[in-house]
Amino acid sequence: MARRQFNVFNLSFLDVMACGFGAIILFFMIINSQVKSRSNKASVVLQSQTEFLEEEITDGQKRMVNMKNEINKIDEDNSIIQGSIDELLKIIEELSAEISLFANISLASQDSVEKLKSDIKILEKANERLSSEAEKKSLLSVDSPFDRGGEGQRQYISGCKVSGQRVLFLIDASTSMLANSYANALLFSVYPDEEKIRAPKWSQVIKGVEWMATRLKGEFQIYTFNESAQSVLEESDGKWIKADSKNIVSAIDKLAATAPRGGNSLYNAFEAINAFSKKPDNIFLFTDGLPTLGSRIPNSPVKVYPRDRQKYFNRALEVSPSIPMNVFLFPLDGDPTAAASFINLAGLKKGCFVAPSKDWPSS
């Protein structure tokens, strides 16, 4: 029987090859373990960096939102500021126009506060003299309410006859009736009422009404008007008063104690006349210029331009009663169209127009 021959070389080669492969596998296993360890460490670092970057992004987004809000707020503030600037420019433009309008109005040095105070002192002395004369008037008869001396033509003023069974005196009692210029009227407006009623212009108005009331017969009323119109005698609105000495003196005293203030609404004054159940048959309107208010009275002061005053006058004319109306227009600087408008009113109402002189009614 043949025997197989054993080869030592072949067995050693296989062992060497197996050991080599084992060594290679072990090497790869060692390397792979180290790579995995380094990978895990790198992953932790990258995760930490990622979280940090995410926080930075979140913070950046928050800052971006805040910046957008700030930008929007700035834009809103800019819009408000721009609107305020536009409004201020408009006001400046209106004031410039108003200054240009009154640029030609001269204020003489004698119209200063010191001069006005001097006038008040003079009027106080005159008031004392008139007070002593008033005591004498109370002793006169009913048929002659005031001692005026002279009759006949003193009842006539440039064609105006003081007559009628129901005579209404409509007196403008606004601030402008304190002086012949807006500047001086404003100076008087800050004085106490005790000094306002002694203003030269207002005193002349009262003397004029008193002068015309000397020969009244029948019935009468004295209304003052500024924002509204009312009788100088309490609880007598819309009623007629008997023209006797006692009632006339009482009405004149109430008128003299009225301090002019505010603007004037001729519209409301005419509406008050329309409210009478028995209409007057003669009206004497005492004023110094076109109205500064319409039928509605604003809650706060507003600027009034000449075109507005003419508009208020035209609207008042629409509701004016169809009654003879006599206009006494006292001077006021800065209202050049007033004379023409009131002359037209007197003509339409078949009355007279009078621009009293400085010494009226003593002349």
C-alpha positions in Angstrom: 0.0 0.0 0.0 1.5 3.3 -1.1 1.9 6.0 1.7 1.3 9.8 1.2 4.4 11.9 1.8 4.1 14.7 4.5 5.5 18.1 3.4 6.7 20.3 6.3 7.1 23.3 4.1 3.5 23.3 3.0 2.2 23.3 6.6 4.5 26.2 7.7 3.5 28.4 4.8 -0.2 28.1 5.7 0.5 29.0 9.3 2.5 32.0 8.2 -0.3 33.1 5.9 -2.9 32.6 8.6 -0.9 34.6 11.1 -0.3 37.4 8.6 -4.0 37.6 7.9 -4.8 37.6 11.6 -2.2 40.4 12.1 -3.8 42.5 9.4 -7.3 41.9 10.8 -6.0 42.9 14.3 -4.4 46.0 12.9 -7.6 47.1 11.2 -9.5 46.5 14.3 -7.1 48.6 16.4 -7.2 51.4 13.8 -11.0 51.2 13.5 -11.4 51.5 17.3 -9.2 54.6 17.4 -11.0 56.2 14.4 -14.4 55.6 16.2 -13.1 57.2 19.4 -11.8 60.2 17.5 -15.1 60.4 15.6 -17.1 60.3 18.8 -15.0 63.1 20.3 -15.3 65.1 17.1 -19.1 64.6 17.1 -19.4 66.0 20.6 -17.3 69.0 19.7 -19.3 69.6 16.5 -22.6 69.2 18.4 -21.5 71.8 20.9 -20.4 74.1 18.2 -23.7 73.5 16.4 -25.7 74.4 19.5 -23.6 77.5 20.0 -24.3 78.6 16.4 -28.0 77.9 16.8 -28.1 80.1 19.9 -26.2 82.8 18.0 -28.7 82.6 15.1 -31.6 82.8 17.6 -30.1 85.8 19.3 -29.4 87.4 15.9 -33.0 86.8 14.8 -34.3 88.5 18.0 -32.0 91.4 17.5 -33.2 91.6 13.9 -36.9 91.7 15.1 -36.0 94.4 17.6 -34.2 96.4 15.0 -37.3 96.1 12.6 -39.5 97.3 15.5 -37.2 100.2 16.1 -37.2 101.1 12.4 -41.0 101.0 12.3 -41.2 103.2 15.4 -38.7 105.6 13.9 -40.8 105.7 10.7 -44.0 106.4 12.7 -42.2 109.1 14.6 -40.9 110.6 11.4 -44.5 110.6 10.0 -45.8 112.3 13.1 -43.0 114.9 13.0 -43.5 115.5 9.3 -47.2 116.0 10.0 -46.4 118.5 12.8 -43.9 120.3 10.5 -46.6 120.6 7.8 -49.1 121.9 10.3 -46.6 124.4 11.7 -45.8 125.5 8.2 -49.5 126.0 7.5 -49.9 128.0 10.7 -46.8 130.1 9.8 -48.3 130.8 6.4 -51.7 131.8 7.9 -49.9 134.1 10.5 -47.8 135.6 7.7 -51.0 136.3 5.7 -52.6 137.8 8.8 -49.6 140.0 9.6 -49.6 141.2 6.0 -53.3 142.0 6.2 -52.8 144.2 9.3 -49.4 145.5 8.3 -50.9 148.9 7.4 -52.6 149.3 10.8 -50.6 151.9 12.8 -50.5 152.0 16.6 -49.9 155.5 17.8 -47.8 155.9 20.9 -50.6 157.6 22.8 -52.5 154.3 22.6 -50.1 152.7 25.1 -51.1 151.2 28.4 -50.2 154.4 30.2 -52.4 156.5 28.0 -55.3 154.0 28.4 -54.9 154.2 32.2 -55.0 158.0 31.9 -58.2 157.8 29.9 -59.7 155.6 32.5 -58.9 158.2 35.2 -60.5 160.9 33.1 -63.6 158.7 32.6 -63.8 158.0 36.4 -64.0 161.8 37.0 -66.6 162.1 34.3 -68.5 159.2 35.8 -68.6 161.0 39.2 -70.0 164.0 37.5 -72.6 161.9 35.7 -73.5 160.2 38.9 -74.4 163.6 40.4 -76.4 164.4 37.4 -78.2 161.1 37.6 -79.6 162.1 41.0 -81.2 165.1 39.4 -82.7 162.9 36.6 -84.7 160.9 39.2 -86.6 164.0 40.1 -87.9 164.6 36.5 -91.3 163.7 35.3 -92.4 160.5 33.5 -92.9 162.3 30.2 -89.3 163.5 30.2 -87.0 160.6 31.3 -83.7 162.6 31.0 -82.9 166.2 31.3 -81.4 166.9 27.9 -82.2 170.5 27.2 -83.6 171.3 23.8 -86.2 169.3 21.9 -87.4 168.9 18.4 -84.5 168.2 16.1 -82.5 166.5 18.8 -84.8 163.5 18.1 -83.2 163.4 14.6 -79.7 162.2 13.7 -78.8 162.6 10.0 -82.3 161.6 8.9 -82.8 159.0 11.7 -86.0 159.6 13.7 -86.2 158.0 17.1 -89.8 156.9 16.8 -92.0 153.8 17.0 -94.4 152.1 19.4 -91.9 149.3 20.0 -88.3 150.3 19.6 -85.4 147.9 20.0 -81.8 148.9 20.7 -79.4 146.1 19.5 -76.0 146.7 21.1 -72.8 144.9 20.1 -71.1 143.9 23.4 -68.0 142.1 22.0 -64.4 142.8 22.9 -63.8 145.1 20.0 -66.3 147.6 21.4 -63.7 148.5 24.1 -61.4 150.5 21.7 -60.9 151.8 18.1 -58.2 149.2 17.3 -57.8 145.5 17.9 -54.5 146.1 19.8 -56.1 148.5 22.3 -59.2 146.3 22.6 -57.0 143.4 23.6 -55.3 145.5 26.1 -58.6 146.5 27.7 -59.8 142.9 27.6 -57.4 141.9 30.3 -58.6 144.6 32.7 -61.2 143.9 35.4 -64.8 144.5 34.4 -64.9 147.6 36.5 -62.4 149.2 34.1 -63.8 147.7 30.9 -67.1 149.4 31.4 -65.3 152.8 31.5 -63.5 152.3 28.2 -64.0 155.4 26.1 -65.6 153.7 23.1 -68.1 151.7 25.3 -68.9 154.8 27.3 -69.7 156.7 24.0 -72.1 153.8 23.0 -73.9 154.0 26.3 -74.2 157.8 26.1 -75.6 157.5 22.6 -78.2 155.0 23.6 -79.1 157.1 26.6 -79.4 160.2 24.4 -81.7 158.5 22.0 -83.9 157.1 24.8 -84.8 160.6 26.0 -88.0 160.9 24.0 -89.1 157.2 23.8 -92.8 156.6 23.9 -94.7 153.4 24.0 -92.5 150.3 24.6 -88.8 149.5 24.2 -86.1 146.9 24.7 -82.3 147.0 24.9 -80.5 143.8 23.8 -76.8 143.2 23.9 -75.1 140.5 21.8 -71.8 138.8 21.5 -71.9 135.0 21.1 -75.6 135.2 22.0 -78.2 137.9 22.4 -80.3 138.8 25.5 -82.0 141.7 27.2 -80.1 143.8 29.6 -83.1 143.5 32.0 -83.3 140.1 33.6 -86.2 137.8 32.7 -87.4 140.1 30.0 -86.2 138.3 26.8 -88.9 138.6 24.1 -90.9 141.0 26.2 -91.6 144.7 25.7 -90.9 147.2 28.5 -93.0 150.4 29.1 -90.9 153.4 28.2 -91.2 155.3 31.5 -88.5 157.0 33.5 -87.9 154.2 35.9 -87.6 151.4 33.3 -85.4 153.5 31.0 -83.0 154.5 33.8 -82.9 150.8 35.0 -82.1 149.6 31.5 -79.4 152.2 30.9 -77.8 151.3 34.2 -77.8 147.6 33.3 -76.3 148.4 29.9 -73.6 150.6 31.6 -72.7 147.7 33.9 -72.2 145.3 31.0 -68.6 144.5 30.2 -67.9 143.8 26.5 -66.2 140.4 25.9 -65.9 137.7 23.3 -66.7 137.7 19.6 -70.1 138.7 18.1 -72.7 136.7 16.1 -75.0 139.0 14.2 -76.8 135.8 13.1 -77.8 134.9 16.6 -78.8 138.6 17.3 -81.2 138.6 14.4 -82.6 135.2 15.4 -83.3 136.6 18.9 -85.3 139.4 17.3 -87.2 136.8 15.2 -88.2 135.2 18.5 -90.4 138.2 19.6 -94.1 137.4 19.4 -94.7 141.1 18.7 -92.0 142.4 16.3 -90.4 145.8 16.8 -91.3 148.5 14.4 -87.9 150.2 14.6 -84.4 148.8 15.3 -81.2 150.7 16.2 -78.1 148.6 15.7 -74.9 149.8 17.5 -71.8 148.0 16.3 -68.3 148.6 15.0 -67.7 145.9 12.3 -68.6 142.7 10.6 -69.4 139.7 12.8 -66.6 137.4 13.9 -68.9 134.4 14.5 -71.6 132.5 12.7 -74.6 130.7 14.1 -72.4 128.0 15.7 -70.0 129.0 18.5 -66.7 127.0 18.5 -65.5 125.4 21.7 -62.1 127.0 21.4 -60.9 130.3 19.8 -60.3 130.1 16.0 -58.6 132.5 13.6 -61.2 134.6 11.6 -60.2 136.2 8.4 -62.0 139.1 6.5 -63.5 136.6 4.1 -65.0 134.7 7.0 -66.5 137.8 8.5 -68.1 138.8 5.2 -69.5 135.2 5.0 -71.0 135.5 8.5 -72.5 138.9 7.7 -74.1 137.5 4.5 -75.6 134.6 6.4 -77.0 136.9 9.1 -78.5 139.0 6.3 -80.5 136.0 5.2 -82.3 135.7 8.6 -82.6 139.5 9.3 -86.1 140.6 10.1 -88.0 142.8 7.6 -88.1 145.7 9.9 -86.6 149.3 9.5 -83.1 149.0 10.8 -80.8 152.0 11.6 -77.1 151.3 11.8 -74.7 153.2 14.0 -71.2 152.1 13.0 -68.4 153.0 15.4 -64.8 153.1 14.2 -62.6 150.0 14.2 -59.2 149.8 12.4 -58.6 146.9 10.2 -62.2 146.3 9.0 -62.4 148.3 5.7 -65.4 146.5 4.2 -67.7 147.0 7.2 -69.0 150.4 6.2 -70.1 149.3 2.7 -71.8 146.2 4.1 -73.8 148.0 6.8 -74.7 150.8 4.4 -76.2 148.1 2.2 -78.0 146.6 5.2 -79.5 150.0 6.2 -80.6 150.6 2.6 -82.3 147.2 2.3 -84.1 147.7 5.6 -85.2 151.3 4.8 -83.2 152.7 7.7 -80.4 155.2 8.1 -76.7 154.7 8.4 -74.6 156.8 10.9 -70.9 156.9 11.6 -70.8 158.8 14.9 -68.2 161.5 15.5 -65.9 161.3 18.5 -67.9 164.0 20.4 -71.3 162.5 19.7 -73.8 162.7 21.4 -72.6 165.8 23.2 -72.5 167.9 20.0 
